[in-house]
């Protein structure tokens, strides 16, 4: 039956209803907090951006952040929101001071949407402004104004306090991962020398900007001291490491543009151009950039981003009357990087040696690469290894952040996931047997080994992770000894050849239930012994208990519960203290008495409780 199309079918959603109905338009992927780009972190960032913008304009040197389970409090010491507009800035779209470039010249939040989205997507949202001994407070729930009152500010300094709790109706069972929060806070202070962010009593501050950022994020020392260059509205830090691939951190007006954009493209082009001109040799661009670790930060007037989440810069010009982004960065590096290399010939020699080494390895495997690519192309054509999905991360697809590939072992597990998956956003790659231990091997082995060559091709990461096809790369193996071993071998592969995949928060472990506990009316899926015992008690002890020995034993109908909206993913993370080379040598090198002692001392009686995401 055809629906009747009349005036009554035309609806106008109010601002909060539209945000709650289409949250992805405003905060990207919802998620449960296991991913760096989950929406709950963007809520914090939207409030922080306003506080940091105050600092950038010269007001308030400290921002305090308190997170108590799911309640977030952010207090800045800027000028405070003008009291008469407190409700408007939190609840009226396209309202804010940042439209006046005299007040906020080079900020991030220009769309007048951010804090309104936080309000609409929070079960509780309170904004309080202190301004010259006066104070006003407004409280909302899911965007609806609950109360507004004038208070005495007492001895409080000027500024704004925002308290909010993300709405369980929108975000479900979410959690904040401290490491992700700390990374966010560190990025803010690296880009704003002198700013202090105090998170639950822990202070973050930086004196050396992007130099500190690289040192914090590098898991092993660079081949030469970090080149740190600063200019008006631009700062860069560059070194080369021993790892494969390229690693970049890019920022615009203090915003971490994780997807890059015009400024990162310009930086890569300029780096290659300056190096070629300095050595007077036409090196291949990939040889110059192999193993590079770099950060670039620029400031732009009225920046244009490609989405509300502001992860990719679209601006082509620095400002209405300024040069293009490309020319601005090119001119800066042509002068400053060239000068640096002339003044530091020892660094120039190391860079030249690294380029020549990269060139030799590239030429040595060029023939193998061509054969490997053809082999991968044929395998994909015949659908032997990869069951692809329709959306991909390196497109502008609306669901790009949800794109996921499951790396499974065996036909039964991959078959269950394939039948259960969302074909729009979830792909499956099936491994055949245990992967090779790649520790200490060169990239040549990736092309010679069929499994890793096909996996590399499926992920589209041969030339780096910029064209990665899936936002989430998920290792889905059995929770037994063999599954744990395969898990470790895959992590070793990524650490050895694509460490930036892990550093950028793309690699996860799929958590699947170990037990099914049910009676005639209820079914519980339990991920640990403790959950199993609670389920048994909930059913008064009258329960049928099934122990899942492998993923292949879970039926497709049941698997839908575990890879849907309630999917449990454990992120694989690297910390500064994790020295990759030392760690791989210890865990994946030849057997040693030290490792045997470690295993004996740390062996757990219940292997089900082994942490999945620890590297």
Buried (B, 14 or more C-beta within 10 A) or exposed (E): EEEEEEEEEEEEEEBBBBBBEEBBBBBBBBBBBBBBBBBBBBBBBBBBBBBBBBBBBEBBBBBBBBBEEBBBBBBBBBBBBEBEBBBBBBBEBEBBBBEEBEEBBBBBBBBBBBBBBBBBBBBBBBBBBBBEEBBBBBBBBBBEBEEEEEEEBEEBEBBBBBBBBBBEEBBEEBEBBEEBBBBBBBBBBBBBBEBBBBBEEEEBBBEBBBBBBBBBBBBBEBBBEBBBBBBEBBBBBBBBBEBBBBBBBBBBBBBBBBBBBBBBBBBBBBBBBBBBEBBEEEBBBBBBBBBBBBBBBBBBBBBBBBBBBBBBBEBEBBBEEEEBBBBBBBBBBBEBBBEBBEEBEEBBEBBBEBBEEBBEBBEEBEEBBEEBBEBBEEBBEEEEBBBBBEBBBBEEBEBBBBBBBBBBBBEBBBBBBBEBBBEEBBBBBBBEEEBBBBBEBEBEBBBBBBBBBBBBBBBBBBEBBBEBBBBBBBBBBBBEEEBBBBBBBBBBBBBBBBBBBBBBBBBBBBBBBBBBBBBEEEBBBBBBEEBBEBBBEEBEEEBEBBEBEBBBBBEEEBBBBBBEEEBBBBBBBBEEEBBBBEBBBEBBEEEEEEBEEEEEEEEEEEEBEEEBBEB
